[in-house]
Amino acid sequence: MLESIPTKGRTLDHAAGVYDLVEPLILLGKEKTINENLIRLLTLRTTDKILDVGCGTGVLTGMISKKLDAGKAGLVTGIDAAAKMIEGARKKRKSTTCRFEVAAAENIPFEDNTFDSAISTLFFHHVDLNLKQKTLSEIWRVLKPGGRLVISDMHRPATFMGKLVSHVSRWLLFQPEIGENIRGVLPPLIEMAGFDPPMLHAMYFGYIAVFSSQKPVRS
Ligand SMILES: C[S@@+](CC[C@H](N)C(=O)[O-])C[C@H]1O[C@@H](n2cnc3c(N)ncnc32)[C@H](O)[C@@H]1O
């Protein structure tokens, strides 16, 4: 049996069994379209090594894996600190181009310069400022120079509905980590970790932003 990694992040072992039912509801049935748009931003090659940070049950990881070629060593790795998430992901989505490991985002168990791209969706509002910083430094470390970063997460809300949903969830869930995202901490933290200034590509539902950046080629 897999063991969860102790972390200050809000892990979702307790929700792993229902996550694939609840997530599409939260994203109002647009999960597939949003994921396809995110994958486009990775500008994948079939040979790429990709890291999915806080992968949950691996829905996005599984979609990425279908674009890769195992014969050419293409591989996507999903990590999550919650063992039950990883058990579910392995059961449903493991393949020759897709693997899942229990690991904390703030302590990524891979060598420097391993990955061509990294992606993370709806993870950063589960960790506090300190872990947000540590995670971004770790992603920077394991990316190759020139490696791409795509992050989709809660951000400064852009519409009335976006404000309502994000502020209500911050208070109903007693989650100050959401408050940090709402204040707009992600872009400066991405830059502070050494990445190029992030580009904002989209705002879904007025509160979920999509950013891309890259580790500078000379770093
Ligand atoms: C809302 S889910 C997002 C899952 C998936 N990326 C998605 O978009 O559906 C956040 C995930 O982050 C994981 N998590 C929380 N803290 C973590 C940490 N410190 N390291 C790794 N994963 C963590 C949780 O267990 C959970 O699976």
The ligand as an ORCA input file, in Angstrom:
! r2SCAN-3c Opt
* xyz 0 1
  C      -7.736     20.392     -6.341
  S      -6.627     19.063     -6.538
  C      -6.102     19.280     -8.232
  C      -5.874     17.958     -8.916
  C      -5.622     18.039    -10.419
  N      -4.422     18.769    -10.725
  C      -6.806     18.696    -11.120
  O      -6.653     19.755    -11.737
  O      -7.888     18.100    -11.063
  C      -5.163     19.549     -5.619
  C      -4.211     18.370     -5.412
  O      -3.026     18.836     -4.768
  C      -2.586     17.805     -3.879
  N      -1.652     18.387     -2.922
  C      -1.897     19.231     -1.890
  N      -0.741     19.563     -1.278
  C       0.260     18.909     -1.934
  C       1.679     18.903     -1.810
  N       2.308     19.608     -0.868
  N       2.399     18.171     -2.691
  C       1.777     17.465     -3.668
  N       0.438     17.439     -3.844
  C      -0.314     18.159     -2.992
  C      -3.869     17.267     -3.290
  O      -3.720     15.984     -2.723
  C      -4.790     17.292     -4.518
  O      -4.771     16.052     -5.194
*
